[in-house]
Amino acid sequence: MRGSITQLLRKRGYGFILGEDGCEVYFDRASFGRLDISALSIGLWVEYDIQYGFERMRAVNVKPFAERPGNTGDASSARFA
């Protein structure tokens, strides 16, 4: 799945991703493995897997990806070098 970070509560260690499918998914510090949550920002495009829990869906294996969906390949839409 792909989506962008819409909410980020760094001090509490969690946030939300709005998927391309329109569903909002919760994530927390553990969702990123070795990536530090302080390196994230609202609007950042990420890839992730879904884990179904008792209370809600959770994004896991979250990682930033280089280009925004629908990109035509020009450098202006790149998120990372």
PDB file with SEQRES, HELIX, SHEET and CRYST1 records, atoms N, CA, C and O in Angstrom:
SEQRES   1 A   81  MET ARG GLY SER ILE THR GLN LEU LEU ARG LYS ARG GLY          
SEQRES   2 A   81  TYR GLY PHE ILE LEU GLY GLU ASP GLY CYS GLU VAL TYR          
SEQRES   3 A   81  PHE ASP ARG ALA SER PHE GLY ARG LEU ASP ILE SER ALA          
SEQRES   4 A   81  LEU SER ILE GLY LEU TRP VAL GLU TYR ASP ILE GLN TYR          
SEQRES   5 A   81  GLY PHE GLU ARG MET ARG ALA VAL ASN VAL LYS PRO PHE          
SEQRES   6 A   81  ALA GLU ARG PRO GLY ASN THR GLY ASP ALA SER SER ALA          
SEQRES   7 A   81  ARG PHE ALA                                                  
HELIX    1 AA1 ARG A   29  PHE A   32  5                                   4    
HELIX    2 AA2 ILE A   37  ALA A   39  5                                   3    
HELIX    3 AA3 ALA A   75  SER A   77  5                                   3    
SHEET    1 AA1 6 ARG A   2  LEU A   9  0                                        
SHEET    2 AA1 6 TYR A  14  GLY A  19 -1                                        
SHEET    3 AA1 6 GLU A  24  ASP A  28 -1                                        
SHEET    4 AA1 6 MET A  57  PRO A  64  1                                        
SHEET    5 AA1 6 TRP A  45  TYR A  52 -1                                        
SHEET    6 AA1 6 ARG A   2  LEU A   9 -1                                        
CRYST1    1.000    1.000    1.000  90.00  90.00  90.00 P 1           1          
ATOM      1  N   MET A   1       0.845  -1.173   0.000  1.00  0.00           N  
ATOM      2  CA  MET A   1       0.000   0.000   0.000  1.00  0.00           C  
ATOM      3  C   MET A   1       0.895   1.241   0.000  1.00  0.00           C  
ATOM      4  O   MET A   1       2.052   1.205   0.417  1.00  0.00           O  
ATOM      5  N   ARG A   2       0.313   2.333  -0.482  1.00  0.00           N  
ATOM      6  CA  ARG A   2       1.004   3.618  -0.472  1.00  0.00           C  
ATOM      7  C   ARG A   2       0.064   4.698   0.057  1.00  0.00           C  
ATOM      8  O   ARG A   2      -1.157   4.607  -0.065  1.00  0.00           O  
ATOM      9  N   GLY A   3       0.674   5.722   0.646  1.00  0.00           N  
ATOM     10  CA  GLY A   3      -0.107   6.840   1.145  1.00  0.00           C  
ATOM     11  C   GLY A   3       0.806   7.930   1.664  1.00  0.00           C  
ATOM     12  O   GLY A   3       2.028   7.839   1.547  1.00  0.00           O  
ATOM     13  N   SER A   4       0.211   8.956   2.236  1.00  0.00           N  
ATOM     14  CA  SER A   4       1.002  10.059   2.780  1.00  0.00           C  
ATOM     15  C   SER A   4       0.656  10.266   4.255  1.00  0.00           C  
ATOM     16  O   SER A   4      -0.469  10.021   4.692  1.00  0.00           O  
ATOM     17  N   ILE A   5       1.643  10.717   4.993  1.00  0.00           N  
ATOM     18  CA  ILE A   5       1.451  10.987   6.415  1.00  0.00           C  
ATOM     19  C   ILE A   5       0.592  12.237   6.561  1.00  0.00           C  
ATOM     20  O   ILE A   5       0.922  13.294   6.025  1.00  0.00           O  
ATOM     21  N   THR A   6      -0.518  12.105   7.296  1.00  0.00           N  
ATOM     22  CA  THR A   6      -1.439  13.228   7.482  1.00  0.00           C  
ATOM     23  C   THR A   6      -1.373  13.826   8.881  1.00  0.00           C  
ATOM     24  O   THR A   6      -1.640  15.014   9.063  1.00  0.00           O  
ATOM     25  N   GLN A   7      -1.019  13.006   9.872  1.00  0.00           N  
ATOM     26  CA  GLN A   7      -0.880  13.483  11.247  1.00  0.00           C  
ATOM     27  C   GLN A   7       0.365  12.849  11.838  1.00  0.00           C  
ATOM     28  O   GLN A   7       0.662  11.682  11.582  1.00  0.00           O  
ATOM     29  N   LEU A   8       1.088  13.624  12.629  1.00  0.00           N  
ATOM     30  CA  LEU A   8       2.327  13.139  13.224  1.00  0.00           C  
ATOM     31  C   LEU A   8       2.471  13.723  14.621  1.00  0.00           C  
ATOM     32  O   LEU A   8       2.632  14.932  14.789  1.00  0.00           O  
ATOM     33  N   LEU A   9       2.412  12.856  15.612  1.00  0.00           N  
ATOM     34  CA  LEU A   9       2.560  13.280  16.998  1.00  0.00           C  
ATOM     35  C   LEU A   9       3.878  12.703  17.516  1.00  0.00           C  
ATOM     36  O   LEU A   9       3.893  11.654  18.159  1.00  0.00           O  
ATOM     37  N   ARG A  10       4.961  13.383  17.235  1.00  0.00           N  
ATOM     38  CA  ARG A  10       6.304  12.872  17.542  1.00  0.00           C  
ATOM     39  C   ARG A  10       6.488  12.559  19.023  1.00  0.00           C  
ATOM     40  O   ARG A  10       7.026  11.508  19.371  1.00  0.00           O  
ATOM     41  N   LYS A  11       6.049  13.458  19.892  1.00  0.00           N  
ATOM     42  CA  LYS A  11       6.256  13.254  21.327  1.00  0.00           C  
ATOM     43  C   LYS A  11       5.552  12.003  21.833  1.00  0.00           C  
ATOM     44  O   LYS A  11       6.031  11.346  22.758  1.00  0.00           O  
ATOM     45  N   ARG A  12       4.435  11.680  21.238  1.00  0.00           N  
ATOM     46  CA  ARG A  12       3.689  10.487  21.635  1.00  0.00           C  
ATOM     47  C   ARG A  12       4.092   9.258  20.834  1.00  0.00           C  
ATOM     48  O   ARG A  12       3.766   8.131  21.207  1.00  0.00           O  
ATOM     49  N   GLY A  13       4.814   9.482  19.713  1.00  0.00           N  
ATOM     50  CA  GLY A  13       5.354   8.373  18.944  1.00  0.00           C  
ATOM     51  C   GLY A  13       4.388   7.683  18.000  1.00  0.00           C  
ATOM     52  O   GLY A  13       4.531   6.491  17.728  1.00  0.00           O  
ATOM     53  N   TYR A  14       3.401   8.422  17.493  1.00  0.00           N  
ATOM     54  CA  TYR A  14       2.488   7.819  16.531  1.00  0.00           C  
ATOM     55  C   TYR A  14       1.926   8.863  15.571  1.00  0.00           C  
ATOM     56  O   TYR A  14       2.152  10.063  15.726  1.00  0.00           O  
ATOM     57  N   GLY A  15       1.191   8.378  14.581  1.00  0.00           N  
ATOM     58  CA  GLY A  15       0.562   9.254  13.609  1.00  0.00           C  
ATOM     59  C   GLY A  15      -0.391   8.469  12.729  1.00  0.00           C  
ATOM     60  O   GLY A  15      -0.762   7.336  13.038  1.00  0.00           O  
ATOM     61  N   PHE A  16      -0.783   9.100  11.614  1.00  0.00           N  
ATOM     62  CA  PHE A  16      -1.736   8.482  10.701  1.00  0.00           C  
ATOM     63  C   PHE A  16      -1.301   8.692   9.256  1.00  0.00           C  
ATOM     64  O   PHE A  16      -0.704   9.709   8.902  1.00  0.00           O  
ATOM     65  N   ILE A  17      -1.619   7.702   8.438  1.00  0.00           N  
ATOM     66  CA  ILE A  17      -1.325   7.725   7.015  1.00  0.00           C  
ATOM     67  C   ILE A  17      -2.655   7.659   6.276  1.00  0.00           C  
ATOM     68  O   ILE A  17      -3.516   6.849   6.616  1.00  0.00           O  
ATOM     69  N   LEU A  18      -2.826   8.510   5.266  1.00  0.00           N  
ATOM     70  CA  LEU A  18      -3.993   8.435   4.396  1.00  0.00           C  
ATOM     71  C   LEU A  18      -3.575   7.665   3.157  1.00  0.00           C  
ATOM     72  O   LEU A  18      -2.758   8.137   2.367  1.00  0.00           O  
ATOM     73  N   GLY A  19      -4.140   6.477   2.991  1.00  0.00           N  
ATOM     74  CA  GLY A  19      -3.795   5.617   1.871  1.00  0.00           C  
ATOM     75  C   GLY A  19      -4.399   6.094   0.568  1.00  0.00           C  
ATOM     76  O   GLY A  19      -5.345   6.881   0.563  1.00  0.00           O  
ATOM     77  N   GLU A  20      -3.851   5.615  -0.538  1.00  0.00           N  
ATOM     78  CA  GLU A  20      -4.384   5.942  -1.857  1.00  0.00           C  
ATOM     79  C   GLU A  20      -5.830   5.469  -1.995  1.00  0.00           C  
ATOM     80  O   GLU A  20      -6.583   5.995  -2.815  1.00  0.00           O  
ATOM     81  N   ASP A  21      -6.213   4.483  -1.197  1.00  0.00           N  
ATOM     82  CA  ASP A  21      -7.572   3.956  -1.242  1.00  0.00           C  
ATOM     83  C   ASP A  21      -8.544   4.795  -0.413  1.00  0.00           C  
ATOM     84  O   ASP A  21      -9.736   4.492  -0.374  1.00  0.00           O  
ATOM     85  N   GLY A  22      -8.051   5.845   0.252  1.00  0.00           N  
ATOM     86  CA  GLY A  22      -8.896   6.731   1.040  1.00  0.00           C  
ATOM     87  C   GLY A  22      -9.043   6.334   2.501  1.00  0.00           C  
ATOM     88  O   GLY A  22      -9.696   7.045   3.265  1.00  0.00           O  
ATOM     89  N   CYS A  23      -8.452   5.219   2.906  1.00  0.00           N  
ATOM     90  CA  CYS A  23      -8.526   4.769   4.295  1.00  0.00           C  
ATOM     91  C   CYS A  23      -7.382   5.362   5.113  1.00  0.00           C  
ATOM     92  O   CYS A  23      -6.240   5.426   4.657  1.00  0.00           O  
ATOM     93  N   GLU A  24      -7.709   5.793   6.327  1.00  0.00           N  
ATOM     94  CA  GLU A  24      -6.688   6.311   7.229  1.00  0.00           C  
ATOM     95  C   GLU A  24      -6.208   5.178   8.132  1.00  0.00           C  
ATOM     96  O   GLU A  24      -7.011   4.431   8.692  1.00  0.00           O  
ATOM     97  N   VAL A  25      -4.888   5.062   8.264  1.00  0.00           N  
ATOM     98  CA  VAL A  25      -4.279   3.966   9.009  1.00  0.00           C  
ATOM     99  C   VAL A  25      -3.345   4.531  10.068  1.00  0.00           C  
ATOM    100  O   VAL A  25      -2.583   5.461   9.806  1.00  0.00           O  
ATOM    101  N   TYR A  26      -3.411   3.965  11.258  1.00  0.00           N  
ATOM    102  CA  TYR A  26      -2.564   4.325  12.397  1.00  0.00           C  
ATOM    103  C   TYR A  26      -1.162   3.733  12.211  1.00  0.00           C  
ATOM    104  O   TYR A  26      -1.015   2.648  11.648  1.00  0.00           O  
ATOM    105  N   PHE A  27      -0.138   4.445  12.683  1.00  0.00           N  
ATOM    106  CA  PHE A  27       1.209   3.879  12.777  1.00  0.00           C  
ATOM    107  C   PHE A  27       1.851   4.349  14.066  1.00  0.00           C  
ATOM    108  O   PHE A  27       1.434   5.354  14.642  1.00  0.00           O  
ATOM    109  N   ASP A  28       2.873   3.624  14.526  1.00  0.00           N  
ATOM    110  CA  ASP A  28       3.626   4.042  15.704  1.00  0.00           C  
ATOM    111  C   ASP A  28       5.115   3.833  15.458  1.00  0.00           C  
ATOM    112  O   ASP A  28       5.517   3.390  14.382  1.00  0.00           O  
ATOM    113  N   ARG A  29       5.930   4.152  16.458  1.00  0.00           N  
ATOM    114  CA  ARG A  29       7.389   4.052  16.309  1.00  0.00           C  
ATOM    115  C   ARG A  29       7.838   2.697  15.803  1.00  0.00           C  
ATOM    116  O   ARG A  29       8.742   2.616  14.971  1.00  0.00           O  
ATOM    117  N   ALA A  30       7.228   1.640  16.288  1.00  0.00           N  
ATOM    118  CA  ALA A  30       7.625   0.281  15.902  1.00  0.00           C  
ATOM    119  C   ALA A  30       7.341  -0.008  14.426  1.00  0.00           C  
ATOM    120  O   ALA A  30       7.913  -0.945  13.869  1.00  0.00           O  
ATOM    121  N   SER A  31       6.489   0.760  13.794  1.00  0.00           N  
ATOM    122  CA  SER A  31       6.115   0.536  12.401  1.00  0.00           C  
ATOM    123  C   SER A  31       7.253   0.798  11.426  1.00  0.00           C  
ATOM    124  O   SER A  31       7.214   0.333  10.287  1.00  0.00           O  
ATOM    125  N   PHE A  32       8.269   1.543  11.865  1.00  0.00           N  
ATOM    126  CA  PHE A  32       9.341   1.973  10.980  1.00  0.00           C  
ATOM    127  C   PHE A  32      10.651   1.220  11.145  1.00  0.00           C  
ATOM    128  O   PHE A  32      11.611   1.504  10.429  1.00  0.00           O  
ATOM    129  N   GLY A  33      10.716   0.287  12.050  1.00  0.00           N  
ATOM    130  CA  GLY A  33      11.965  -0.430  12.255  1.00  0.00           C  
ATOM    131  C   GLY A  33      13.055   0.503  12.737  1.00  0.00           C  
ATOM    132  O   GLY A  33      12.930   1.104  13.804  1.00  0.00           O  
ATOM    133  N   ARG A  34      14.111   0.632  11.973  1.00  0.00           N  
ATOM    134  CA  ARG A  34      15.270   1.447  12.377  1.00  0.00           C  
ATOM    135  C   ARG A  34      15.134   2.932  12.070  1.00  0.00           C  
ATOM    136  O   ARG A  34      15.912   3.734  12.586  1.00  0.00           O  
ATOM    137  N   LEU A  35      14.171   3.315  11.250  1.00  0.00           N  
ATOM    138  CA  LEU A  35      13.990   4.717  10.898  1.00  0.00           C  
ATOM    139  C   LEU A  35      13.481   5.488  12.114  1.00  0.00           C  
ATOM    140  O   LEU A  35      12.536   5.057  12.773  1.00  0.00           O  
ATOM    141  N   ASP A  36      14.097   6.611  12.407  1.00  0.00           N  
ATOM    142  CA  ASP A  36      13.710   7.446  13.541  1.00  0.00           C  
ATOM    143  C   ASP A  36      12.477   8.274  13.186  1.00  0.00           C  
ATOM    144  O   ASP A  36      12.422   8.873  12.112  1.00  0.00           O  
ATOM    145  N   ILE A  37      11.510   8.310  14.061  1.00  0.00           N  
ATOM    146  CA  ILE A  37      10.266   9.045  13.810  1.00  0.00           C  
ATOM    147  C   ILE A  37      10.523  10.539  13.615  1.00  0.00           C  
ATOM    148  O   ILE A  37       9.717  11.223  12.984  1.00  0.00           O  
ATOM    149  N   SER A  38      11.624  11.048  14.142  1.00  0.00           N  
ATOM    150  CA  SER A  38      11.935  12.472  13.970  1.00  0.00           C  
ATOM    151  C   SER A  38      12.305  12.805  12.524  1.00  0.00           C  
ATOM    152  O   SER A  38      12.320  13.977  12.149  1.00  0.00           O  
ATOM    153  N   ALA A  39      12.601  11.793  11.709  1.00  0.00           N  
ATOM    154  CA  ALA A  39      12.936  12.003  10.299  1.00  0.00           C  
ATOM    155  C   ALA A  39      11.689  12.105   9.420  1.00  0.00           C  
ATOM    156  O   ALA A  39      11.803  12.348   8.218  1.00  0.00           O  
ATOM    157  N   LEU A  40      10.508  11.922   9.999  1.00  0.00           N  
ATOM    158  CA  LEU A  40       9.260  11.941   9.236  1.00  0.00           C  
ATOM    159  C   LEU A  40       8.653  13.328   9.228  1.00  0.00           C  
ATOM    160  O   LEU A  40       8.953  14.157  10.087  1.00  0.00           O  
ATOM    161  N   SER A  41       7.788  13.573   8.239  1.00  0.00           N  
ATOM    162  CA  SER A  41       7.086  14.850   8.169  1.00  0.00           C  
ATOM    163  C   SER A  41       5.703  14.648   7.555  1.00  0.00           C  
ATOM    164  O   SER A  41       5.472  13.677   6.833  1.00  0.00           O  
ATOM    165  N   ILE A  42       4.806  15.548   7.839  1.00  0.00           N  
ATOM    166  CA  ILE A  42       3.477  15.507   7.250  1.00  0.00           C  
ATOM    167  C   ILE A  42       3.617  15.702   5.747  1.00  0.00           C  
ATOM    168  O   ILE A  42       4.356  16.571   5.284  1.00  0.00           O  
ATOM    169  N   GLY A  43       2.898  14.881   4.996  1.00  0.00           N  
ATOM    170  CA  GLY A  43       2.962  14.944   3.532  1.00  0.00           C  
ATOM    171  C   GLY A  43       3.941  13.963   2.922  1.00  0.00           C  
ATOM    172  O   GLY A  43       3.934  13.759   1.708  1.00  0.00           O  
ATOM    173  N   LEU A  44       4.782  13.352   3.739  1.00  0.00           N  
ATOM    174  CA  LEU A  44       5.757  12.381   3.246  1.00  0.00           C  
ATOM    175  C   LEU A  44       5.032  11.163   2.682  1.00  0.00           C  
ATOM    176  O   LEU A  44       4.143  10.618   3.334  1.00  0.00           O  
ATOM    177  N   TRP A  45       5.401  10.734   1.481  1.00  0.00           N  
ATOM    178  CA  TRP A  45       4.805   9.550   0.860  1.00  0.00           C  
ATOM    179  C   TRP A  45       5.542   8.313   1.335  1.00  0.00           C  
ATOM    180  O   TRP A  45       6.773   8.274   1.345  1.00  0.00           O  
ATOM    181  N   VAL A  46       4.779   7.302   1.729  1.00  0.00           N  
ATOM    182  CA  VAL A  46       5.345   6.072   2.274  1.00  0.00           C  
ATOM    183  C   VAL A  46       4.678   4.837   1.661  1.00  0.00           C  
ATOM    184  O   VAL A  46       3.564   4.902   1.141  1.00  0.00           O  
ATOM    185  N   GLU A  47       5.384   3.726   1.736  1.00  0.00           N  
ATOM    186  CA  GLU A  47       4.837   2.414   1.410  1.00  0.00           C  
ATOM    187  C   GLU A  47       4.685   1.672   2.727  1.00  0.00           C  
ATOM    188  O   GLU A  47       5.472   1.883   3.649  1.00  0.00           O  
ATOM    189  N   TYR A  48       3.686   0.808   2.827  1.00  0.00           N  
ATOM    190  CA  TYR A  48       3.452   0.107   4.083  1.00  0.00           C  
ATOM    191  C   TYR A  48       2.605  -1.144   3.849  1.00  0.00           C  
ATOM    192  O   TYR A  48       1.967  -1.303   2.808  1.00  0.00           O  
ATOM    193  N   ASP A  49       2.619  -2.013   4.840  1.00  0.00           N  
ATOM    194  CA  ASP A  49       1.744  -3.178   4.875  1.00  0.00           C  
ATOM    195  C   ASP A  49       0.709  -2.937   5.963  1.00  0.00           C  
ATOM    196  O   ASP A  49       0.913  -2.107   6.849  1.00  0.00           O  
ATOM    197  N   ILE A  50      -0.394  -3.659   5.896  1.00  0.00           N  
ATOM    198  CA  ILE A  50      -1.459  -3.528   6.884  1.00  0.00           C  
ATOM    199  C   ILE A  50      -1.429  -4.717   7.836  1.00  0.00           C  
ATOM    200  O   ILE A  50      -1.299  -5.867   7.419  1.00  0.00           O  
ATOM    201  N   GLN A  51      -1.553  -4.412   9.119  1.00  0.00           N  
ATOM    202  CA  GLN A  51      -1.691  -5.449  10.139  1.00  0.00           C  
ATOM    203  C   GLN A  51      -3.046  -5.206  10.813  1.00  0.00           C  
ATOM    204  O   GLN A  51      -3.334  -4.092  11.253  1.00  0.00           O  
ATOM    205  N   TYR A  52      -3.861  -6.239  10.890  1.00  0.00           N  
ATOM    206  CA  TYR A  52      -5.187  -6.108  11.499  1.00  0.00           C  
ATOM    207  C   TYR A  52      -5.102  -6.465  12.975  1.00  0.00           C  
ATOM    208  O   TYR A  52      -4.633  -7.544  13.337  1.00  0.00           O  
ATOM    209  N   GLY A  53      -5.559  -5.550  13.822  1.00  0.00           N  
ATOM    210  CA  GLY A  53      -5.530  -5.777  15.263  1.00  0.00           C  
ATOM    211  C   GLY A  53      -6.934  -5.811  15.830  1.00  0.00           C  
ATOM    212  O   GLY A  53      -7.916  -5.806  15.087  1.00  0.00           O  
ATOM    213  N   PHE A  54      -7.025  -5.844  17.151  1.00  0.00           N  
ATOM    214  CA  PHE A  54      -8.318  -5.894  17.819  1.00  0.00           C  
ATOM    215  C   PHE A  54      -9.083  -4.577  17.683  1.00  0.00           C  
ATOM    216  O   PHE A  54     -10.300  -4.579  17.496  1.00  0.00           O  
ATOM    217  N   GLU A  55      -8.376  -3.467  17.778  1.00  0.00           N  
ATOM    218  CA  GLU A  55      -9.044  -2.170  17.778  1.00  0.00           C  
ATOM    219  C   GLU A  55      -9.078  -1.497  16.418  1.00  0.00           C  
ATOM    220  O   GLU A  55     -10.056  -0.828  16.084  1.00  0.00           O  
ATOM    221  N   ARG A  56      -8.014  -1.665  15.619  1.00  0.00           N  
ATOM    222  CA  ARG A  56      -7.919  -0.950  14.344  1.00  0.00           C  
ATOM    223  C   ARG A  56      -6.847  -1.560  13.462  1.00  0.00           C  
ATOM    224  O   ARG A  56      -6.075  -2.426  13.873  1.00  0.00           O  
ATOM    225  N   MET A  57      -6.834  -1.067  12.220  1.00  0.00           N  
ATOM    226  CA  MET A  57      -5.757  -1.456  11.308  1.00  0.00           C  
ATOM    227  C   MET A  57      -4.517  -0.647  11.683  1.00  0.00           C  
ATOM    228  O   MET A  57      -4.620   0.489  12.146  1.00  0.00           O  
ATOM    229  N   ARG A  58      -3.360  -1.241  11.480  1.00  0.00           N  
ATOM    230  CA  ARG A  58      -2.093  -0.584  11.796  1.00  0.00           C  
ATOM    231  C   ARG A  58      -1.150  -0.735  10.624  1.00  0.00           C  
ATOM    232  O   ARG A  58      -1.058  -1.811  10.034  1.00  0.00           O  
ATOM    233  N   ALA A  59      -0.452   0.328  10.280  1.00  0.00           N  
ATOM    234  CA  ALA A  59       0.563   0.265   9.231  1.00  0.00           C  
ATOM    235  C   ALA A  59       1.848  -0.318   9.820  1.00  0.00           C  
ATOM    236  O   ALA A  59       2.285   0.094  10.895  1.00  0.00           O  
ATOM    237  N   VAL A  60       2.443  -1.268   9.120  1.00  0.00           N  
ATOM    238  CA  VAL A  60       3.712  -1.866   9.531  1.00  0.00           C  
ATOM    239  C   VAL A  60       4.647  -1.882   8.327  1.00  0.00           C  
ATOM    240  O   VAL A  60       4.214  -1.700   7.189  1.00  0.00           O  
ATOM    241  N   ASN A  61       5.921  -2.099   8.589  1.00  0.00           N  
ATOM    242  CA  ASN A  61       6.939  -2.108   7.525  1.00  0.00           C  
ATOM    243  C   ASN A  61       6.879  -0.823   6.702  1.00  0.00           C  
ATOM    244  O   ASN A  61       7.001  -0.853   5.477  1.00  0.00           O  
ATOM    245  N   VAL A  62       6.693   0.295   7.383  1.00  0.00           N  
ATOM    246  CA  VAL A  62       6.559   1.589   6.718  1.00  0.00           C  
ATOM    247  C   VAL A  62       7.930   2.081   6.279  1.00  0.00           C  
ATOM    248  O   VAL A  62       8.893   2.045   7.046  1.00  0.00           O  
ATOM    249  N   LYS A  63       8.004   2.542   5.034  1.00  0.00           N  
ATOM    250  CA  LYS A  63       9.254   3.124   4.542  1.00  0.00           C  
ATOM    251  C   LYS A  63       8.935   4.200   3.508  1.00  0.00           C  
ATOM    252  O   LYS A  63       8.013   4.046   2.708  1.00  0.00           O  
ATOM    253  N   PRO A  64       9.700   5.287   3.527  1.00  0.00           N  
ATOM    254  CA  PRO A  64       9.508   6.350   2.542  1.00  0.00           C  
ATOM    255  C   PRO A  64       9.817   5.829   1.140  1.00  0.00           C  
ATOM    256  O   PRO A  64      10.645   4.931   0.985  1.00  0.00           O  
ATOM    257  N   PHE A  65       9.172   6.373   0.136  1.00  0.00           N  
ATOM    258  CA  PHE A  65       9.555   6.043  -1.227  1.00  0.00           C  
ATOM    259  C   PHE A  65       9.814   7.306  -2.009  1.00  0.00           C  
ATOM    260  O   PHE A  65       9.338   8.385  -1.654  1.00  0.00           O  
ATOM    261  N   ALA A  66      10.575   7.162  -3.079  1.00  0.00           N  
ATOM    262  CA  ALA A  66      11.178   8.292  -3.769  1.00  0.00           C  
ATOM    263  C   ALA A  66      10.197   9.195  -4.493  1.00  0.00           C  
ATOM    264  O   ALA A  66      10.417  10.405  -4.550  1.00  0.00           O  
ATOM    265  N   GLU A  67       9.136   8.656  -5.042  1.00  0.00           N  
ATOM    266  CA  GLU A  67       8.285   9.503  -5.862  1.00  0.00           C  
ATOM    267  C   GLU A  67       6.824   9.376  -5.488  1.00  0.00           C  
ATOM    268  O   GLU A  67       6.352   8.319  -5.068  1.00  0.00           O  
ATOM    269  N   ARG A  68       6.145  10.448  -5.647  1.00  0.00           N  
ATOM    270  CA  ARG A  68       4.716  10.508  -5.384  1.00  0.00           C  
ATOM    271  C   ARG A  68       3.951   9.735  -6.456  1.00  0.00           C  
ATOM    272  O   ARG A  68       4.335   9.784  -7.625  1.00  0.00           O  
ATOM    273  N   PRO A  69       2.885   9.025  -6.099  1.00  0.00           N  
ATOM    274  CA  PRO A  69       2.095   8.304  -7.105  1.00  0.00           C  
ATOM    275  C   PRO A  69       1.578   9.244  -8.183  1.00  0.00           C  
ATOM    276  O   PRO A  69       1.224  10.389  -7.904  1.00  0.00           O  
ATOM    277  N   GLY A  70       1.536   8.756  -9.409  1.00  0.00           N  
ATOM    278  CA  GLY A  70       1.066   9.566 -10.512  1.00  0.00           C  
ATOM    279  C   GLY A  70       2.135  10.475 -11.072  1.00  0.00           C  
ATOM    280  O   GLY A  70       1.856  11.312 -11.930  1.00  0.00           O  
ATOM    281  N   ASN A  71       3.347  10.321 -10.598  1.00  0.00           N  
ATOM    282  CA  ASN A  71       4.462  11.136 -11.042  1.00  0.00           C  
ATOM    283  C   ASN A  71       4.772  10.865 -12.506  1.00  0.00           C  
ATOM    284  O   ASN A  71       4.715   9.723 -12.964  1.00  0.00           O  
ATOM    285  N   THR A  72       5.094  11.906 -13.221  1.00  0.00           N  
ATOM    286  CA  THR A  72       5.448  11.772 -14.628  1.00  0.00           C  
ATOM    287  C   THR A  72       6.929  11.522 -14.810  1.00  0.00           C  
ATOM    288  O   THR A  72       7.394  11.347 -15.937  1.00  0.00           O  
ATOM    289  N   GLY A  73       7.671  11.502 -13.727  1.00  0.00           N  
ATOM    290  CA  GLY A  73       9.104  11.223 -13.814  1.00  0.00           C  
ATOM    291  C   GLY A  73       9.982  12.440 -13.736  1.00  0.00           C  
ATOM    292  O   GLY A  73      11.203  12.317 -13.828  1.00  0.00           O  
ATOM    293  N   ASP A  74       9.393  13.639 -13.567  1.00  0.00           N  
ATOM    294  CA  ASP A  74      10.255  14.818 -13.486  1.00  0.00           C  
ATOM    295  C   ASP A  74      10.815  14.964 -12.074  1.00  0.00           C  
ATOM    296  O   ASP A  74      10.232  14.481 -11.103  1.00  0.00           O  
ATOM    297  N   ALA A  75      11.934  15.625 -11.985  1.00  0.00           N  
ATOM    298  CA  ALA A  75      12.656  15.734 -10.717  1.00  0.00           C  
ATOM    299  C   ALA A  75      11.908  16.571  -9.688  1.00  0.00           C  
ATOM    300  O   ALA A  75      12.173  16.436  -8.493  1.00  0.00           O  
ATOM    301  N   SER A  76      10.986  17.428 -10.106  1.00  0.00           N  
ATOM    302  CA  SER A  76      10.310  18.299  -9.155  1.00  0.00           C  
ATOM    303  C   SER A  76       9.389  17.552  -8.206  1.00  0.00           C  
ATOM    304  O   SER A  76       9.035  18.082  -7.152  1.00  0.00           O  
ATOM    305  N   SER A  77       8.989  16.324  -8.558  1.00  0.00           N  
ATOM    306  CA  SER A  77       8.094  15.589  -7.673  1.00  0.00           C  
ATOM    307  C   SER A  77       8.824  14.582  -6.797  1.00  0.00           C  
ATOM    308  O   SER A  77       8.182  13.852  -6.042  1.00  0.00           O  
ATOM    309  N   ALA A  78      10.146  14.526  -6.879  1.00  0.00           N  
ATOM    310  CA  ALA A  78      10.909  13.581  -6.075  1.00  0.00           C  
ATOM    311  C   ALA A  78      10.893  14.008  -4.610  1.00  0.00           C  
ATOM    312  O   ALA A  78      11.045  15.191  -4.304  1.00  0.00           O  
ATOM    313  N   ARG A  79      10.712  13.060  -3.718  1.00  0.00           N  
ATOM    314  CA  ARG A  79      10.706  13.337  -2.276  1.00  0.00           C  
ATOM    315  C   ARG A  79      12.069  13.097  -1.654  1.00  0.00           C  
ATOM    316  O   ARG A  79      12.400  13.719  -0.645  1.00  0.00           O  
ATOM    317  N   PHE A  80      12.865  12.213  -2.228  1.00  0.00           N  
ATOM    318  CA  PHE A  80      14.178  11.866  -1.700  1.00  0.00           C  
ATOM    319  C   PHE A  80      15.169  11.772  -2.827  1.00  0.00           C  
ATOM    320  O   PHE A  80      14.798  11.459  -3.958  1.00  0.00           O  
ATOM    321  N   ALA A  81      16.430  12.037  -2.536  1.00  0.00           N  
ATOM    322  CA  ALA A  81      17.485  11.886  -3.543  1.00  0.00           C  
ATOM    323  C   ALA A  81      18.062  10.499  -3.464  1.00  0.00           C  
ATOM    324  O   ALA A  81      18.967  10.163  -4.228  1.00  0.00           O  
TER     325      ALA A  81                                                      
END                                                                             
